[in-house]
Structure formats: structure tokens, C-alpha cells
Amino acid sequence: QVQLVQSGGGLVQPGGSLRLSCAASGSIFTINLMGWYRQAPGKQRELVATITSGGSTNYADSVKGRFTISRDNAENSEYLQMNSLKPEDTAVYYCTARSASVMYWGRGAQVTVSS
């Protein structure tokens, strides 16, 4: 079992920045992939970014060049730095961790981009 605790999120103006954090506990040695998903109102949940235990990253086209995913294996944490935020980035953001074939989810954090 893996437990994920998220922090961060909130309201920001267009063009602003936010940083999301996610701390993992439990069977952390079994985690091979961490990532972030988001779900906007009325839309399906979508992948934002992933990072492997070795540090390889993958991003959705919509966030490339603006968002950066990172991971601190010593702290068992992952982060999502979001810059140049747009109103269409407004969503609930979820951190994830995959252990074998099981995907664990954080509780979600609201990010609202509005003037």
C-alpha cells in the first residue's frame, strides 16, 4: 500500500506560477512511476506528466515548456512546478504513484487560473 498526501494549489492569475507537492509513504520502495493527472469541470481526467524512478519525464503537449515534474527519492516526494498558467489549466490536480500494476491516487488539489 502507498499513501499520497498532496499540498499546494489555489488561485492564481493568468501568467502566474504554482507548485504542487506530493509526499508518498508506505511501500515506497515498490514505486516505479509517479505522475500528475488533472480533471477540469465537465471533462475527462487527463495525464499531465510522469516521471520514472530514474528521472525520465513525459509531458502532455498542452503543458510542455510550462510545467516541470520532479522527484526527490530521498524525500519520497514529487513536485509539479507550473509556470505561465492559463485559464484552461484550471482543474483538480491529482498526484499518482504506480506500484507494480496498481495506481495510487492523491486526494486532489484545486488549481484555479483566473483574473
N, C-alpha and C positions, 0 to 999 in steps of 0.2 A: 504494500500500500504506500502511496505517495500522497502527501498533503501539500497543497499550494496555497500560499497566502499572498494576496495582491495588495499593493499600495500605489498611490498616485491617482491621476485622473483629475477631472474638474472642468472648469470653464476657462476657455482661452479665446482670445481674439484671433481672427484670420491672420496668418503670418507668424503667429506665436509658436512657442515650444512647450512641450510637456514631456515628463519622463515617467514611465510606468516601471514598477518593480514587482518581482515575484520571488518569494522565498520558498524553497522546497524542503520538506522534512520527511522522515520515514525511510523507506527503502530507496534512498537517493542513489546508491551505487548501481542500481539497475536502470537508471535513466539513460537513454541513448539519444534522445532528441527532445529539445524544448522549443517552444514557439509561442506565437500570439495569433489569435483569431479576433475577429470583430463582427458585430451584428448591428446593423443600422435598423431603425424602425421600418417595418414592412418588408425587410429584405432578408435573404438567407445569410447564415453565418458564413464568413469567408476567411480564408487564410491571409494573414498579413506578412508573417515572416517566421522562419525557422532557423535553428542553429544546432549543429551536432555537438557531441562531446568533444570533438576535435576542433571545433570552431568554424566549420564550414557553414555559410549562411545562404539563405534563399529568401527572396522578397517577391511580393505581389508587384506587378507592373505599376499599379496605381501609387505605390509608396516608394519605389526605387529612387534613390537620390535624396529622399527627405527623411526616411526613418532608418534607424540603425538598431539592430538587435545585438545584444552582447550577453556574455555569460561569465560568471565568476564561479568556477568549480570549487574553489576553496570555501566560498560562502554559500555554495549551493543555491545560487540565485541567478536570475536572468533579468534583463532590462530591455526596455524599448524606448529609445530616445526619438521623439517625434518633433521634427522641425518643419517650418514653413507649412503649418497646418492650414487646412482648407475646411470650409463648412461641410463638404462631403466626407470628411474624416469623422464626423460626428457618429458615434456608435458606442455600444458597450464592448469593451475590450477584455478578452479572456486570455490568461496565460495557460499554457498546456505543457505537459510532460509525458513522454511516452516511455513506458517500461515494458519491454517485450512487445506484446500485441495490445496492451492496454493503454488507453489515453486517459490521463487525468486532467481535470479542469479546475481552474481557479473560479472564484465566485463572480468575477466580472467587475469592471470599473467603468463608470460612465465618463466619456470624453465628449465634451460639447464645444464645438468651434463656432462662435457667433460673435457678432459685433453688438 
